[in-house]
Amino acid sequence: MADINISERQAGDVTILDLDGKVTIGEGSVALRNAIRRLLGEGKNKILLNLGGVGYIDSSGIGELVSSFTAVNKEGGTLKLLNLTQKIQDLLAITKLLTVFDVYDSEADALASFS
Amino acid sequence: MIAAVCLDSKCPKPITYKEKLVSKTKELNLPSKIDSVDEAAIAADKFAREAGLGDEFIFAVDLAIRESVANAVKHGNKFDETKKVEVELSDSENGFEIRVRDHGPGFAPDEIPDPTNPENLLKTNGRGILFMRSFMDEVEWSNHSGGGMVVRMLKKH
């Protein structure tokens, strides 16, 4: 079984990626990187990452979130995070990345913030 | 020490002080590849559950072992599969201890940049040691007499 499943939805000009599984060193991080690259290649640069189904993330996965964030910014876009589990929120707090990412608990609020 | 009187040759060996103190240990000898991170984490999870430890405790152990084995594979042994990553787990009265040895040239942990400094926030790596230190009670590195480095981590019960 794959470490992670990533499915894509569109809400207006915002692309929502629903992540389900683990974002860890190896397959999980690579899958996220590839998904973001593909979206940027298609000109989709307003991206909302729904992490509600991510039960586990390690430092490599956190690094991939940062890498995604900077890659999207470079293309003039915006990447935001939705539905962090408590564990992921704790890890982002430890790394002080909660000050970097725009984080939402409500999909409606997150989508509204893009406009 | 008081020796138990036992006339039967099948009598169990008396438990020594050391065996009582270090009740359980497990050793792994893993190749330097990314799959070894999962392998070590799965073994540690099983070992910790058998020791009766709870989910929060196991989350911390899991994160620490993943980060330390990943460091050993990537930075220590530089993915050279002829070099092994040696992992030792033990659970005792002192707590849950993890030792991970690589066969690399070593490094100075204090020279690793602080990933929480503003100028480092957008770096894509360098957070593993921060996680190890955040979730374990003791983390220390030493040079192994036979070469390579050992990181020893302890989480108290």
Interface residues (C-beta under 8 A of the other chain):
Chain A: T24 I25 G26 D58 S59 S60 I62 G63 E64 V66 S67 F69 T70 K87 L91 I94 T95 K96 L97 T99 V100
Chain B: I34 D35 V37 D38 F59 L63 R66 E67 A70 P115 T116 L121 L122 K123 T124 N125 R127 G128 L130 F131 S134
